Amino acid sequence: MRPPDPGTGVGPRCTRGVIPLRPPSPLLLALALLGGGWPTTPGAVAAQADPGWNGPRALELVARARELRQSLVVDSLLRTYRSDARGYVYFFLDRKDSDERTLVKTDQVALEVFWRAPGDTRQRIVGLRDEKTLPTNIQYHLDHLTVVQDEFGDRIRLGDGDEVESVPHPVGSGAEGVYDYRLADSLTLEFGGPREPVRVYEVEVRPRYPERPGFVGSVYLDRATAAIVRMSFTFTPASYVDPYLDYIRISLDNALWMGRFWLPYRQEAELRRELPQLDFLAGSVIRGRFEIRGYVFNETLPDLLFAARTVLAVPEAQRRAFPFEEPIFAGLEAEGLEPSATMEELTTRARQIVRDQALSGLRPARFYWASVSDAARFNRSEGFYLGGGTSARLPLDLALRLHAGWSFGRDDASARAELTASDRRSPTRLTATWRTPRDMGPVAASSRLFNSLASLAGEDWTDLYFVSGVAATHRLGGLDGPHAVLEAAWEDHRSAGLVVNDLAGVYRPVRPIEEGRVQRLGAQLRWPAALAGIDVDARLGAARLHDRTWVTGTLEAAYTRTAAWRALSLDLRARTGFAGGEAPPPQALFLLGGRGTLPGHDHRGLVGDRFWLADARIGRTVTAPWLGVHLTGAVGQAWIDGVDRVPDGWTGDPDAGVRASVGAGVDLFWDVLTIDVARGLGAGGEWALIVGVSPDFHPWL
């Protein structure tokens, strides 16, 4: 992005005060739960209001802001302006229950922006190029590729009316009859250089009638003039025309020009969609970010320009040939795929303003599957399995997900229930399970879908046992930076068995575990880019079974440069772990060998209560997006400290020494499908052919 022209305009930095979150009283909480939700009759929000809503000072500021907006169209000092805008629009897949986002498409946009009194606006797309990292045929509405010049006017409309239609503006005509206002905070905007800081007021806005289309968020007003400096907002669920919309979040920043006019400076928007009937896999997200620069004032603009359509575009060849100042992925290099701090703060503030009412446009109840294998799978310990579930939005913006299924091989049911806040970044999660399968570790060999296909052919890569119980986790800190996750669980562990026909003896023996009731406490620390870009994941836990207590710990350090837009990718990982104390049970041991750890050696043939594993992968794109090549290598060891045999009923080597493997492969079709040939080095090593999908997609499958 180009910097502001010196002496012409300035972009704000802000320092804010902290407003404490006001939790609902226990009585109100109980009434809400027993009654099925917050009241939604007209005036219900106002009846529950905190002190300060619709105070005279807040209403005065809103009235001044409206008068100023109306007076600007006849201000003789500003007759016209033109400016340039540069922006990025990203389309990606987003797992709502995790921090994983997968880029699909990137667009880079260059605009010429025009305005003429009393309120004519025009934009011309002069540069537009895109890059796909996964196949898609998405087409954007024009307002996803342009900027907002007039703060939406008196009615907010998005997606040509297909997404949001005619939501009243919070400082538009008659807005006091639609919204409640509260003077919430004051900010200092620091411009740097010789300019004095500018003080603004934050005015929170919420609809009086939450069941109607409305704005939810904050308007930041200049203390001296009541001009709009910033708007950060989302919408009520009734605002969304498109039933696929989960939410829309928008932040508009203005900068001071000519010492008098607050005009567009920076804009950010995020739209998320999911299937309206189905809570399944992932949603799609469109995120756009624009910066507006290079203002030129009061020059003569041709009448013919304003006789044309509101948004114009030069021919496609010219758009693609536009000399952009930055590479198409420069924004991702700086920002990543996670929501910006602005979007995260917007979400938090909006939830506080409406007292944790639901802000999603999706249906409150939908069918639910967490992955493809939650619907159907096959392995030697379950046989064929079919399952399904439902998700429901509860009062206080909680989300309940229920899933149950039937294992035809075991002739038994399994079930899972999970309660969280609706926000994907919910810090607390409560989970109850009934006879759900758990795989021994430390590394999954493949996705569950590919394991099902292999199991049908006689090769099951999992070592399952079954768990029933309850668990609670709580996260301290955000997902983007360093954070910790605390866990407490009470579980009943049961061994799996061979439940499919194996007359030919092709399947590996099923490993028995020590059965009983287990109490667990654990903590996980994740520190992205802790040192020189190295991500650190440390876990420590203690558990008790049959009056014996043991502890486990693992440490992983990873350095990755595997973004799909880079021609060269690199993934380096090192893992180590231990299980110690009073005779850890078999399910606490570590398994190495075969795909996922040491290809070319017996699958999970190394058994230990200690292990270490290091692996590397370096790849290069040959013909994007169809073909890439890569080299792999791994070395590791697992052993049982002080014991010369594996648990009863198990196969494997408790002291095999160091094992290594090397390999090469190809990545096909946007790097989704991988085919590797690997060779195990040393004793017992052999050639192995490995077909799979990118690990990015394992949780979905």
Order of alpha helices (4+ residues) and beta strands (2+ residues): beta-beta-alpha-alpha-alpha-beta-beta-beta-beta-beta-beta-beta-beta-beta-beta-beta-beta-beta-alpha-beta-alpha-alpha-alpha-beta-alpha-beta-beta-beta-beta-beta-alpha-beta-beta-beta-beta-beta-beta-beta-beta-beta-beta-beta-beta-beta
